[in-house]
């Protein structure tokens, strides 16, 4: 649902940020959204196939971290720009709630100790710092820039 909510994010990038990505297109961004959805699905399937629950939870924490970072970015950037950031509802609010609930379940079921969860949550700090620094400059976060550059390569790959 989050990726569908971002389906028309291209226009938002064009009017909101000063660092336009050369070659960014609607198609490239949409290919990225499809690619990311497939990766998320495969990631979840792999985690479900791992028989050791703790190992599975540690691997799933990377996806949870990504979801939390993405949620904070959508919420924060919507507040900063004072306008709707495509992805805010499902990536921001719903995604954040689900990620926090999953962490709660991991802790409640004593799958991983709190210390490991905390260390893994600290992995999002560089992305948060980059988002804050670049948003003050009216720029896309570096992570989003890299995603958009990758999406232009996906478009080239699929349109040849």
N, C-alpha and C positions, 0 to 999 in steps of 0.2 A: 504494500500500500504506500509505503514511503517513497519508493522509486516512482510510482505512478504520480504521486503528488509533485514530484520534481520534474515531470515530463516536459514542462515548458520553462525550465529554469534559465535557458539561454537568454531570453529577453531580460530577465532580472539581472543577470550578470552584465549585460551590455549597458544597462542604464544605471547600475549601482556602483560598479567598480572601475577604477582608473586603469588597472593593469589588464587590458584585454589580451587574451591568448591568441597569438597568430594562428589562424586556421580553425579556431573554435566554431563549430556549427551546431545547429539543432540535432542533426543526424548523429554527429560524433558524441554529443552528450547523451543522446538516447541509447546509442550503442553501449556506452559506459554503464548506464542504468541497467540494461539487460545483462551485461557481463557481470556486474556486481551482484545482481539477483541470483544468477547462476552460481557464482562463487559462494554466496551466502548459503544457498541451498546445499551445495556439495559439502561445505564446511560443516553444516549441521548434520548431514547424513553421516559423514566420517566420524564426528563426535559421538553419534548414536551407535556406531559400529564398534567403537573402542570398548572392550570389555571392562577395563579398569575405570571406574567412575571418577576417581581423582584425576587421572590423566586426561580423561575426556573433559572434565570441568576446567582444568588448566588451559587446555586448547580452546575451549569455548570462551574463556575469559578474554582472549584476544578479540573475539567478535563482540563481546559485551563492552570491552573498552572502546572499540571503534564506534559502537552505537551510542555510548555515553558522550564521547567526544563530539560526534555528529549532532547529538541532541543539544548539547551546550552551545555549539556553533550556531545552530538554527535559532535557538531561543535568544542568545546574545546578539546575533547579528540583526534579528528582527527588532530587538529593543534599540540597538544602536541606530539603525536606519529608520526606525519608526514606521516601518511598513512590513507587510507580510513577506516572509522569506519562504519561497516554495520548499516544502518539506517540513515546515514548522509543526503542523498538527501531528502527522504520523511519525516523523523522524524526531521532532523535538519533544512533544509532550508524551505521546504514546510510547515512542521508542525509549525515552528516559525511564518511564514508569516500568516498562517490561524489563529493561536492563537491571534496574534496582531490585525488582521483584526476583529476578534470577539470582542475583547476588544474595538476597535474603534467603532464598531456598537452598543455595549452596551452603550457607552458614547454618541454617536451621537443621539441615540434614547432616551436618558435620562432615561434609565431603572434603572441604579444604579449611584450614585454619584461617582466622581473621588476618593474621600477618601476611600470608601469601596473597590474599585478596587485596590487602592494602598496597603491597608492593606492586602488584599488577595494575592497580588503579593509578599508581604514580606514573605508569607508562604513558598516560595521556597528557602529562604536563607539558612536554615540548610542543605538542600540537595546540594546546590551549594558549600557551605563551605566544606562539607564532600567530594564532588567530587574533589575539588581543593586539599585538604589535601591528600587524597588517591592517586590522580594521580601523585603527586610529589613523592610518595613512589612506584610508578609503580603498584598500587593495584586498584582493582575494588572499586567503591563507595559502601558504606554499603547498600544503597538502592538496588543496583544491586545484591549484595551478598544475601540479604534477598529474592529477587525475585528468584534467582537461587536455594536457599535452598527450597523455596516453590515449584519450578518447579520439584525438585527431589521427593517431596511428591506427586505432581500431577502424576508423572510417576509411582510411586509405586501404587497409587490409581487405575490408568487406566490399569496397566499391571497385576494386580492380578486376 
